[in-house]
Amino acid sequence: MHSAEALRAARWFGGKSRPIVETRIVDSACWAGDAGVSLVDVAYAHGPSETYVVADRFEDPSVGRALVRHFEGATLPTQRGGALVFRPTHIFHAVARERLEPIGLLHGEQSNTSLRFGDALILKLFRRLQFGPNPDVEIGWFLTEHTAFSGTPPVAGSLTYVTPEGEQADLVLLQQFEPNRGDAWTTTLARATSIVDGAPIEATLPSIRRLAATTAELHVALASGTGDFSPERIDAPQVNTWLATLEDEVRLTARALAARGVPVDESALIERAAGLTSLEGSLETRHHGDYHLGQVLERDDGGYVIIDFEGEPSRPLAQRREKHTPLRDVAGMLRSFDYARHAALRASGHSGDVRRSRVAADWYAAARETFLQEYLAVARGQPGLIPAAIDAPLAALELEKAAYEVRYELNNRPDWLPIPLAAFASR
């Protein structure tokens, strides 16, 4: 699995489109009998190298059993003189060992690989090695050990690689397994499709309300900490930095559209971006950073569980740990509702049906209003977390998300471009 060909065949390998010059094992360790883990540096013809985590027989249940035992608090040596440090939370010791079978590989993931242990635990192996705290591990630990928030799977432990020089990188996150009906994209799409086919809009709104409350409770919890989790007042220099970045995103997206013969009013877009200035004086906190319906599981009882706090995988680790207004997550979820209404029309086979399109638009408007009302009712319980007026900054943050979506669809799914383009170009 250490060769370039073997790496290219792995679905979690992110450098498939880049010519590989060399692969080199930079460290390794035995972590389950004769099964080990290797850190493989991949050098490319152009651009920076990357380091990937390669695990022997990871799908073998005996390997999984050994790994779970290590979470009692083991420290294993590596070939170069570093260490693999297994750390449990209080959750780990409360898990009944008879609930850990059977052990099986989960399918469908892209950048990570996960093992499920019965109905008790999920072990996620991060395939790309990056030094510094992984937000998924860091936020999970904080919420589990320092808050009463129950809307995310509790962390049972984590595994950290420590170099001989003391640098640290998170390799594994161990979490409680959450029985669920599927992710919120799947369940919301099913509800939106039923609306398009004639069900009453009101029937879907209680679920939207529960999702909004859980989202706000997350943001209040993330604003309750100290140090890396202490909320900070947003000042003018911070707003100006965000604004300059968003203006660059807008211009980049406008140029990409112009190259495809799609003109947009760039000056109007820059004017909408200025809504970020309304954030001055409110709080910036840790937040999800890549929030949409696919990042939420719907429990069997209709409640919601928020997952995957890694942020956008393409961004540097330090950037994914930056604080921002929680409204950034809200904007991401509202954009996800917009995608859901269009996907519902496609699923029904009536994308061009005027009546159904109007019904889908009505559902989107109701879902948006319901989400915002419930979110604000809960989030305003934390003074200063959200600015008094949200329309202008929210419009700017939705513009940021739509700009990213437009470029993604241009490069990957041109037939989906009209969805984000409408949000990007609208006044």
C-alpha positions as CSV (number, residue, x, y, z in Angstrom):
1,M,0.0,0.0,0.0
2,H,3.0,2.3,0.2
3,S,3.6,2.4,-3.6
4,A,2.3,5.2,-5.7
5,E,-0.1,2.8,-7.6
6,A,-1.5,1.4,-4.3
7,L,-2.1,4.9,-2.9
8,R,-3.9,6.1,-6.1
9,A,-6.2,3.1,-5.8
10,A,-7.3,4.2,-2.3
11,R,-10.5,6.2,-2.2
12,W,-9.2,8.4,0.6
13,F,-6.0,9.4,-1.3
14,G,-6.4,13.1,-2.2
15,G,-3.6,13.5,-4.7
16,K,-5.0,11.4,-7.5
17,S,-4.7,14.2,-10.1
18,R,-1.1,15.1,-9.2
19,P,2.0,13.3,-10.7
20,I,3.8,11.5,-7.9
21,V,7.6,11.7,-7.9
22,E,8.3,9.6,-4.8
23,T,6.8,7.9,-1.8
24,R,8.7,7.5,1.5
25,I,7.9,6.0,4.9
26,V,8.8,8.7,7.4
27,D,7.7,6.7,10.5
28,S,5.8,3.5,11.5
29,A,4.7,1.5,14.5
30,C,3.1,-1.8,15.4
31,W,-0.2,-1.3,16.9
32,A,-2.0,-4.7,16.8
33,G,0.2,-7.8,16.8
34,D,2.0,-7.9,13.4
35,A,-0.3,-5.2,12.0
36,G,1.1,-1.7,11.9
37,V,0.6,1.9,10.8
38,S,2.9,3.8,8.5
39,L,3.2,7.5,7.8
40,V,4.0,7.9,4.1
41,D,5.3,11.1,2.6
42,V,4.1,11.7,-1.0
43,A,6.3,14.0,-3.1
44,Y,4.6,15.5,-6.2
45,A,6.1,16.9,-9.4
46,H,4.5,20.3,-8.4
47,G,3.4,21.8,-5.1
48,P,4.0,20.7,-1.6
49,S,4.2,17.1,-0.4
50,E,1.6,15.4,1.7
51,T,1.7,12.7,4.4
52,Y,-0.8,9.9,4.5
53,V,-1.7,7.4,7.2
54,V,-1.5,3.8,5.9
55,A,-2.9,1.0,8.1
56,D,-2.3,-2.7,7.7
57,R,-5.4,-5.0,7.7
58,F,-7.5,-2.2,9.2
59,E,-10.7,-4.1,8.3
60,D,-9.5,-7.1,10.3
61,P,-11.7,-7.3,13.5
62,S,-8.7,-8.5,15.5
63,V,-6.9,-5.2,14.7
64,G,-10.0,-3.3,15.8
65,R,-10.1,-5.1,19.1
66,A,-6.5,-4.4,19.8
67,L,-6.9,-0.7,19.0
68,V,-9.9,-0.4,21.4
69,R,-7.8,-2.0,24.2
70,H,-5.1,0.6,23.7
71,F,-7.6,3.3,24.6
72,E,-7.2,2.2,28.3
73,G,-4.3,4.6,28.1
74,A,-1.5,2.9,26.1
75,T,1.6,4.7,24.7
76,L,3.3,2.8,21.8
77,P,6.8,3.5,20.5
78,T,7.4,4.3,16.8
79,Q,10.4,3.3,14.7
80,R,11.9,6.9,14.7
81,G,11.6,7.3,18.5
82,G,8.2,9.0,18.5
83,A,5.0,7.7,20.1
84,L,1.4,6.8,19.6
85,V,-0.5,8.1,22.6
86,F,-4.0,6.7,23.2
87,R,-6.2,9.0,25.4
88,P,-9.7,8.0,26.8
89,T,-12.4,10.4,28.0
90,H,-14.8,9.5,30.8
91,I,-17.2,8.0,28.1
92,F,-14.8,5.2,27.2
93,H,-14.8,3.6,30.7
94,A,-18.6,3.5,30.7
95,V,-18.9,1.5,27.5
96,A,-20.0,-2.1,28.1
97,R,-17.4,-4.4,26.3
98,E,-20.1,-6.9,25.2
99,R,-21.6,-4.1,23.0
100,L,-18.4,-3.8,20.9
101,E,-19.2,-6.7,18.5
102,P,-19.5,-7.2,15.6
103,I,-16.7,-5.0,14.2
104,G,-17.1,-3.8,10.6
105,L,-15.7,-1.3,8.2
106,L,-18.1,1.6,7.2
107,H,-18.4,2.3,3.5
108,G,-19.0,5.5,1.6
109,E,-16.4,7.8,3.3
110,Q,-14.0,9.7,1.2
111,S,-11.2,11.3,3.2
112,N,-11.3,9.1,6.3
113,T,-11.9,5.5,7.1
114,S,-14.1,4.3,10.0
115,L,-14.7,1.1,12.0
116,R,-18.0,0.4,13.8
117,F,-17.9,-1.5,17.0
118,G,-21.4,-3.1,17.5
119,D,-23.9,-0.5,18.6
120,A,-21.4,1.2,20.9
121,L,-18.5,3.0,19.2
122,I,-17.2,4.4,15.9
123,L,-13.4,4.7,15.3
124,K,-12.4,7.2,12.6
125,L,-8.9,7.1,11.1
126,F,-7.8,10.4,9.6
127,R,-5.9,9.5,6.4
128,R,-4.1,12.7,5.8
129,L,-1.5,13.6,8.5
130,Q,-1.5,17.3,9.5
131,F,0.3,18.6,12.6
132,G,-1.7,20.6,15.1
133,P,-5.0,20.0,16.7
134,N,-7.6,18.4,14.4
135,P,-10.9,20.4,14.9
136,D,-12.9,17.2,14.9
137,V,-10.9,15.9,17.9
138,E,-10.5,19.2,19.6
139,I,-14.1,20.3,19.4
140,G,-15.4,16.8,20.2
141,W,-13.2,16.6,23.4
142,F,-14.4,20.1,24.5
143,L,-18.1,19.4,24.0
144,T,-17.8,16.0,25.8
145,E,-15.7,17.0,28.7
146,H,-16.6,20.6,29.3
147,T,-20.3,21.1,28.3
148,A,-23.7,19.6,28.7
149,F,-24.4,19.7,24.9
150,S,-26.0,16.4,23.8
151,G,-26.3,17.1,20.1
152,T,-23.1,15.5,19.0
153,P,-21.7,12.0,19.4
154,P,-19.7,12.0,22.7
155,V,-16.0,11.4,22.3
156,A,-14.6,8.2,23.9
157,G,-11.0,8.9,23.1
158,S,-8.4,9.9,20.6
159,L,-5.0,8.7,19.3
160,T,-2.2,11.2,18.8
161,Y,1.1,10.7,16.9
162,V,4.0,12.5,18.6
163,T,7.3,13.0,16.7
164,P,10.7,12.6,18.5
165,E,10.8,16.4,18.4
166,G,7.4,16.7,20.2
167,E,5.2,17.7,17.2
168,Q,1.7,16.3,17.5
169,A,-0.9,15.1,14.9
170,D,-4.3,13.5,15.6
171,L,-4.6,10.1,13.9
172,V,-7.9,8.6,15.3
173,L,-11.1,9.8,16.9
174,L,-13.2,7.3,18.9
175,Q,-16.8,8.3,19.4
176,Q,-20.1,6.9,20.7
177,F,-22.2,5.3,18.0
178,E,-25.5,7.1,17.4
179,P,-28.4,5.0,16.0
180,N,-30.1,7.1,13.3
181,R,-32.4,7.2,10.4
182,G,-29.7,8.6,8.1
183,D,-28.3,12.0,7.6
184,A,-30.5,15.1,7.5
185,W,-30.0,15.6,3.8
186,T,-31.6,12.2,3.1
187,T,-34.5,12.8,5.5
188,T,-35.1,16.5,4.6
189,L,-35.0,15.6,0.9
190,A,-37.7,12.9,1.5
191,R,-39.9,15.5,3.3
192,A,-39.3,18.1,0.6
193,T,-40.2,15.6,-2.1
194,S,-43.4,14.8,-0.3
195,I,-44.2,18.5,-0.2
196,V,-43.6,18.8,-4.0
197,D,-45.9,15.9,-4.4
198,G,-48.7,17.5,-2.4
199,A,-48.1,17.0,1.3
200,P,-48.8,20.0,3.5
201,I,-45.7,22.3,4.2
202,E,-46.5,22.5,7.9
203,A,-45.8,18.8,8.4
204,T,-42.1,19.3,7.8
205,L,-41.6,22.4,10.0
206,P,-41.3,20.7,13.4
207,S,-38.2,18.9,12.2
208,I,-36.7,22.2,10.9
209,R,-37.4,23.7,14.3
210,R,-35.6,20.9,16.2
211,L,-32.6,21.2,13.8
212,A,-32.4,25.0,14.4
213,A,-32.6,24.6,18.2
214,T,-29.8,22.0,18.1
215,T,-27.7,24.3,15.9
216,A,-28.1,27.2,18.3
217,E,-27.4,25.0,21.4
218,L,-24.1,24.0,19.7
219,H,-23.1,27.6,19.2
220,V,-24.0,28.6,22.7
221,A,-21.9,25.6,24.0
222,L,-18.9,26.5,21.8
223,A,-19.1,30.1,23.2
224,S,-18.9,28.9,26.8
225,G,-15.2,28.0,27.0
226,T,-11.8,29.5,27.8
227,G,-8.6,29.7,25.9
228,D,-9.0,28.4,22.3
229,F,-12.8,28.2,23.0
230,S,-13.2,31.7,24.6
231,P,-15.5,34.0,22.5
232,E,-13.9,37.2,21.3
233,R,-15.4,40.5,20.3
234,I,-15.3,41.2,16.6
235,D,-13.4,44.4,15.9
236,A,-13.1,46.5,12.7
237,P,-9.7,45.1,11.6
238,Q,-11.1,41.5,11.8
239,V,-14.2,42.6,9.7
240,N,-11.9,44.2,7.1
241,T,-9.9,41.1,6.8
242,W,-13.0,39.0,6.2
243,L,-14.4,41.5,3.8
244,A,-11.2,41.6,1.7
245,T,-11.3,37.8,1.5
246,L,-14.9,37.7,0.5
247,E,-14.4,40.4,-2.1
248,D,-11.6,38.3,-3.6
249,E,-13.9,35.3,-3.6
250,V,-16.6,37.3,-5.4
251,R,-14.2,38.6,-8.1
252,L,-12.7,35.1,-8.6
253,T,-16.1,33.6,-9.1
254,A,-17.3,36.4,-11.4
255,R,-14.2,35.8,-13.6
256,A,-14.9,32.1,-13.7
257,L,-18.5,32.8,-14.7
258,A,-17.4,35.3,-17.3
259,A,-15.1,32.8,-18.9
260,R,-18.2,30.6,-19.4
261,G,-20.2,33.4,-20.9
262,V,-22.2,34.1,-17.7
263,P,-22.1,37.8,-16.8
264,V,-22.9,39.0,-13.2
265,D,-23.1,42.4,-11.6
266,E,-19.9,42.4,-9.7
267,S,-20.4,45.9,-8.1
268,A,-23.7,44.7,-6.7
269,L,-22.1,41.6,-5.3
270,I,-19.3,43.6,-3.6
271,E,-22.0,45.9,-2.1
272,R,-23.8,42.8,-0.7
273,A,-20.4,41.6,0.7
274,A,-20.2,44.8,2.8
275,G,-22.9,43.4,5.0
276,L,-20.1,41.8,7.0
277,T,-19.4,45.2,8.6
278,S,-22.6,44.7,10.7
279,L,-20.8,41.9,12.6
280,E,-18.6,44.4,14.4
281,G,-19.2,44.2,18.2
282,S,-20.8,40.8,18.2
283,L,-18.8,37.6,19.0
284,E,-16.6,35.3,17.1
285,T,-16.3,31.8,18.3
286,R,-15.3,28.3,17.3
287,H,-18.0,26.9,15.0
288,H,-18.6,24.0,12.7
289,G,-17.1,25.6,9.5
290,D,-18.6,23.2,6.9
291,Y,-22.2,23.0,8.1
292,H,-24.9,21.6,5.9
293,L,-27.6,18.9,6.0
294,G,-25.1,16.1,5.3
295,Q,-23.2,17.0,8.5
296,V,-26.2,16.1,10.7
297,L,-27.7,12.7,11.6
298,E,-31.4,12.4,12.4
299,R,-31.9,10.2,15.5
300,D,-34.7,7.6,15.6
301,D,-36.6,9.9,18.0
302,G,-36.4,12.8,15.5
303,G,-33.7,14.6,17.4
304,Y,-30.5,15.7,15.6
305,V,-26.8,14.9,16.1
306,I,-24.1,17.1,14.5
307,I,-21.0,15.4,13.2
308,D,-17.7,16.0,11.3
309,F,-16.2,19.1,12.8
310,E,-13.1,18.9,10.6
311,G,-14.1,21.9,8.5
312,E,-13.6,22.1,4.8
313,P,-10.9,19.4,4.1
314,S,-9.3,21.5,1.3
315,R,-8.4,24.3,3.7
316,P,-5.3,24.4,5.9
317,L,-5.7,23.1,9.5
318,A,-5.0,26.5,11.1
319,Q,-7.6,28.1,8.9
320,R,-10.2,25.5,9.9
321,R,-9.6,26.3,13.6
322,E,-10.2,30.0,13.2
323,K,-13.1,31.7,15.1
324,H,-15.9,33.4,13.1
325,T,-19.4,34.5,13.6
326,P,-21.7,31.5,14.2
327,L,-24.0,32.9,11.5
328,R,-21.5,31.4,9.1
329,D,-22.9,28.0,10.0
330,V,-26.4,29.3,9.7
331,A,-25.7,30.5,6.2
332,G,-24.4,27.1,5.2
333,M,-27.5,25.4,6.5
334,L,-29.8,27.8,4.6
335,R,-27.9,27.2,1.4
336,S,-28.4,23.4,2.1
337,F,-32.2,24.0,2.3
338,D,-32.0,25.7,-1.1
339,Y,-30.2,22.7,-2.6
340,A,-32.8,20.4,-1.0
341,R,-35.7,22.1,-2.7
342,H,-34.1,21.8,-6.1
343,A,-33.1,18.2,-5.5
344,A,-36.7,17.4,-4.5
345,L,-37.9,18.8,-7.8
346,R,-35.4,16.6,-9.6
347,A,-36.3,13.6,-7.6
348,S,-40.0,14.0,-8.4
349,G,-39.1,14.2,-12.1
350,H,-40.9,17.6,-12.5
351,S,-38.1,20.2,-12.5
352,G,-39.8,22.2,-15.2
353,D,-43.3,22.0,-13.6
354,V,-44.3,25.6,-12.7
355,R,-46.8,24.7,-10.0
356,R,-44.4,22.3,-8.3
357,S,-41.6,24.8,-8.5
358,R,-43.8,27.3,-6.7
359,V,-44.6,24.8,-4.0
360,A,-40.9,24.0,-3.6
361,A,-40.1,27.7,-3.3
362,D,-42.8,28.1,-0.7
363,W,-41.4,25.2,1.3
364,Y,-37.9,26.8,1.1
365,A,-39.2,30.1,2.3
366,A,-41.1,28.5,5.2
367,A,-38.1,26.3,6.2
368,R,-35.8,29.3,6.1
369,E,-38.1,31.4,8.2
370,T,-38.8,28.6,10.7
371,F,-35.1,27.8,11.1
372,L,-34.1,31.4,11.7
373,Q,-36.9,32.1,14.2
374,E,-36.0,29.1,16.3
375,Y,-32.3,29.6,16.0
376,L,-32.4,33.2,17.1
377,A,-34.8,32.4,20.0
378,V,-32.2,30.0,21.4
379,A,-28.9,31.8,20.3
380,R,-30.0,35.1,21.8
381,G,-29.8,33.5,25.2
382,Q,-26.1,34.1,24.9
383,P,-25.7,37.9,25.0
384,G,-23.8,39.3,22.1
385,L,-23.3,36.1,20.3
386,I,-25.4,37.2,17.3
387,P,-25.6,40.8,16.1
388,A,-28.9,42.7,16.7
389,A,-29.7,42.9,12.9
390,I,-28.8,39.8,11.0
391,D,-30.1,40.4,7.5
392,A,-27.1,42.2,6.0
393,P,-24.4,39.9,7.5
394,L,-26.4,36.8,6.7
395,A,-26.8,37.9,3.1
396,A,-23.0,38.4,2.9
397,L,-22.3,35.0,4.4
398,E,-24.7,33.3,2.0
399,L,-22.9,35.1,-0.8
400,E,-19.6,33.6,0.4
401,K,-21.1,30.1,0.4
402,A,-22.8,30.5,-2.9
403,A,-19.5,31.7,-4.5
404,Y,-17.8,28.5,-3.4
405,E,-20.8,26.5,-4.7
406,V,-20.7,28.2,-8.1
407,R,-17.0,27.4,-8.6
408,Y,-17.6,23.8,-7.4
409,E,-20.5,23.2,-9.8
410,L,-18.6,24.9,-12.7
411,N,-15.8,22.4,-12.2
412,N,-17.7,19.3,-11.2
413,R,-21.5,19.4,-12.0
414,P,-22.3,22.1,-14.6
415,D,-26.0,21.0,-14.8
416,W,-26.3,21.9,-11.1
417,L,-24.9,25.4,-11.7
418,P,-28.3,27.2,-11.8
419,I,-28.9,26.4,-8.1
420,P,-26.0,28.4,-6.6
421,L,-25.9,30.8,-9.5
422,A,-29.4,32.1,-8.6
423,A,-28.3,32.7,-5.0
424,F,-25.0,34.2,-6.1
425,A,-26.4,36.6,-8.7
426,S,-29.7,37.6,-6.9
427,R,-30.0,41.1,-5.5
